[in-house]
């Protein structure tokens, strides 16, 4: 069955392209002349929603409807209904074109250890990409598993143990060391930095995942996917300095602006603020 809105489109096509009269077109496609002539008037609030959506998708090209709505609702505090926002989102044709991937059957992973407080456990991993001239560079990623925050991203052509040490110095100087005494390190491309990491942050437990088992450290794998999807793939870098600058700018947006689905649609900074507020209230009650 064809919807009235679709019949209206067909009637409009017949009038504009085939020069059929409006009366005949309406009778042919089974709609009233009132329906044909009706033009929906967007009120000022709908225009504001459209303006927000256009700005968000222009600034954050990898954000779909879910992140846009969570940002407007949880970060900005707008009370707009999600159906209304989605209707305007669809009318503006902002939908992401996502090519479906072939799903591989994998063994069911064991349950992940859930951190209970900030700085409980960190994850660390390296990633690789290329500059515009084809020269390869690497990144050192360190997310906090509790609120999915990225304290820092180190970018350079090569990242020997001295650079890893310097990066951890910068992070621990303002963030402190893992209070839970545990750091999880992926088993890929990190053998040269393992002993340095363990000595530098003085953790009691330094865990490595098995080669070919990324599900053992799903926190950093999900973080790496976001880093590649929203930063690396969206930029072309001429120099290492440019790559490091854009990494720092993107990381601030990721921590303070971008809603995180794993945190219930709030940002990493909001999750951290909630944890500190809960800690203060607990201390005051005692």
C-alpha positions in Angstrom: 0.0 0.0 0.0 1.4 3.4 -1.0 1.4 6.0 1.8 -0.5 9.4 1.3 2.8 11.2 1.4 4.2 9.1 -1.4 1.0 9.6 -3.5 1.4 13.3 -3.0 4.9 13.1 -4.4 3.7 11.2 -7.4 0.9 13.7 -8.0 3.4 16.5 -7.8 5.6 14.7 -10.3 2.7 14.3 -12.7 1.8 18.0 -12.5 5.4 19.2 -12.9 6.8 16.8 -15.4 3.7 15.6 -17.4 1.8 18.9 -17.2 -1.3 17.2 -15.8 -3.9 19.4 -14.0 -3.9 19.3 -10.2 -7.5 18.1 -10.2 -6.7 15.1 -12.5 -3.5 14.3 -10.7 -5.3 14.2 -7.3 -8.1 12.0 -8.6 -5.6 9.7 -10.3 -3.5 9.1 -7.2 -6.3 9.2 -4.6 -5.5 12.3 -2.6 -7.5 15.5 -1.9 -6.5 18.9 -3.3 -6.1 20.1 0.3 -3.5 17.4 0.8 -1.8 18.3 -2.4 -1.6 22.1 -1.6 -0.6 21.6 2.1 2.8 23.0 3.0 4.1 22.2 6.4 5.3 25.4 8.2 8.4 24.8 10.3 8.2 26.7 13.5 11.2 28.5 15.1 12.0 25.5 17.3 12.2 23.1 14.4 14.5 25.5 12.6 16.7 25.6 15.8 16.8 21.8 15.8 17.8 21.8 12.1 20.4 24.4 12.7 21.9 22.3 15.6 21.9 19.1 13.5 23.6 20.8 10.6 26.3 22.3 12.7 27.0 19.1 14.6 27.2 17.0 11.5 29.4 19.6 9.8 31.9 19.7 12.7 31.7 16.0 13.6 31.3 14.2 10.3 31.4 10.8 11.9 28.6 11.4 14.3 25.3 9.7 13.5 21.9 10.5 14.9 22.6 8.7 18.2 25.5 10.9 19.1 23.9 14.1 17.9 20.7 13.4 19.9 22.7 12.4 23.1 24.7 15.6 22.8 21.6 17.8 22.4 19.8 16.0 25.2 22.5 15.1 27.8 25.2 17.7 27.2 23.1 20.7 26.1 20.0 19.8 28.1 17.4 20.3 25.4 14.1 18.4 26.0 13.2 17.7 22.4 11.6 14.3 21.7 13.9 11.9 19.9 11.3 11.1 17.3 10.9 14.8 16.4 14.7 15.3 16.2 15.1 12.1 14.1 12.3 13.2 11.7 14.2 16.5 11.0 17.5 14.6 10.8 16.0 12.4 8.1 14.4 15.3 6.2 17.8 17.0 6.1 19.3 13.7 4.7 22.1 13.6 7.2 22.0 9.8 7.6 25.5 8.2 7.6 26.0 5.8 4.7 27.5 2.8 6.5 28.6 -0.3 4.5 27.5 -3.4 6.4 30.3 -5.6 7.5 30.4 -9.4 7.3 30.1 -10.7 10.8 32.5 -13.5 11.8 31.6 -16.0 14.4 33.8 -15.7 17.4 34.1 -17.4 20.8 32.1 -15.7 23.5 34.6 -13.6 25.5 34.7 -13.7 29.2 33.3 -10.9 31.3 35.3 -7.7 31.4 36.5 -6.4 34.7 34.6 -3.2 35.4 36.6 -0.4 37.2 34.9 1.2 40.1 36.7 4.5 40.2 38.8 6.8 38.1 42.5 5.8 37.8 41.6 2.3 38.7 42.9 0.6 35.6 44.5 2.0 32.4 44.8 0.4 29.0 47.7 1.1 26.6 48.2 0.4 22.9 50.0 1.6 19.8 48.4 2.4 16.4 50.0 3.2 13.1 49.1 5.5 10.1 50.7 7.5 7.4 51.4 11.1 6.6 50.4 12.7 3.3 53.8 11.9 1.8 53.4 8.2 2.7 55.7 8.2 5.7 54.5 6.0 8.5 53.9 7.3 12.1 52.7 5.8 15.3 50.5 6.8 18.2 50.6 5.8 21.8 47.0 5.6 23.3 46.3 5.5 27.0 42.5 5.5 27.9 41.2 5.2 31.5 38.9 2.2 31.6 36.5 3.7 34.1 35.2 6.7 32.2 36.7 5.9 28.8 38.7 9.2 29.0 41.8 9.6 26.9 44.4 11.4 29.1 46.8 11.7 26.1 47.8 10.6 22.7 51.5 10.7 21.8 52.3 10.9 18.0 55.7 10.5 16.3 57.6 8.7 13.6 59.0 6.3 16.2 58.0 5.8 19.8 60.9 4.2 21.7 60.8 3.6 25.4 62.1 7.1 26.1 59.1 8.7 24.4 56.7 6.3 26.2 58.4 7.4 29.5 57.9 11.1 28.6 54.3 10.5 27.6 53.6 8.7 30.9 55.4 11.5 32.8 53.0 14.1 31.3 49.9 12.0 32.1 50.8 11.0 35.7 51.9 14.6 36.5 48.3 15.9 36.3 46.3 12.6 36.4 48.2 10.6 39.0 49.1 6.9 38.8 46.6 4.1 38.6 45.2 3.8 42.1 44.1 0.2 41.5 47.7 -0.7 40.7 46.8 -2.3 37.4 47.5 -1.6 33.7 46.4 -3.7 30.8 48.7 -3.7 27.7 47.8 -5.2 24.4 50.1 -7.8 22.9 50.7 -6.0 19.6 53.8 -3.9 18.9 54.5 -3.0 22.6 57.3 -5.4 23.6 59.9 -2.7 23.7 58.0 -0.5 26.1 56.7 -3.2 28.5 59.4 -2.9 31.2 59.5 0.9 31.0 55.7 1.1 31.5 55.7 -1.2 34.5 58.5 0.7 36.2 57.3 4.2 35.3 53.7 4.0 36.7 54.7 1.5 39.4 51.8 -0.8 39.0 51.5 -4.0 41.0 49.9 -5.8 38.1 50.9 -5.4 34.5 48.6 -7.6 32.3 49.2 -8.5 28.6 46.6 -9.8 26.3 47.3 -12.9 24.2 48.3 -12.4 20.6 45.3 -12.5 18.3 42.8 -12.0 21.3 41.8 -8.3 21.1 38.5 -9.2 23.0 40.6 -9.6 26.1 41.0 -5.8 26.2 37.8 -4.5 24.7 38.2 -1.1 26.3 41.2 0.0 24.4 40.1 -1.8 21.2 36.9 0.2 21.2 38.8 3.4 22.0 41.2 2.7 19.1 38.3 2.3 16.7 37.0 5.7 17.7 40.4 7.2 17.3 40.8 5.8 13.8 37.2 6.5 12.7 36.8 10.0 14.0 40.3 11.4 13.9 42.8 9.5 11.7 40.4 8.8 8.8 39.0 12.3 8.8 42.3 14.1 8.5 45.4 14.2 6.2 48.6 15.2 8.0 51.5 16.9 6.3 53.8 16.8 9.3 54.1 15.1 12.7 53.5 18.4 14.4 50.2 18.8 12.6 49.2 15.3 13.5 50.0 15.9 17.2 48.1 19.2 17.2 44.9 17.7 15.7 45.2 14.7 18.1 45.2 17.1 21.1 42.3 19.1 19.7 40.2 15.9 18.9 41.0 14.4 22.3 39.6 17.4 24.1 36.4 17.1 22.0 36.3 13.3 22.7 36.6 13.9 26.5 34.4 16.9 27.0 31.9 17.1 24.1 31.3 13.7 22.5 28.6 11.6 24.3 29.7 8.0 25.0 27.2 5.2 24.5 29.0 3.0 27.0 28.5 5.7 29.7 24.8 6.0 29.2 25.0 8.9 26.7 27.1 11.3 28.8 30.6 12.5 28.2 33.8 11.2 29.9 34.1 14.5 31.7 30.6 14.3 33.1 31.2 10.7 34.2 34.4 11.9 36.0 32.5 14.7 37.7 29.8 12.3 38.9 32.5 10.0 40.4 34.2 12.9 42.3 30.8 14.2 43.5 29.9 10.7 44.8 33.2 10.4 46.5 32.8 13.8 48.2 29.3 13.0 49.4 30.6 9.6 50.8 33.4 11.4 52.7 31.1 14.0 54.1 28.6 11.4 55.3 31.3 9.7 57.3 
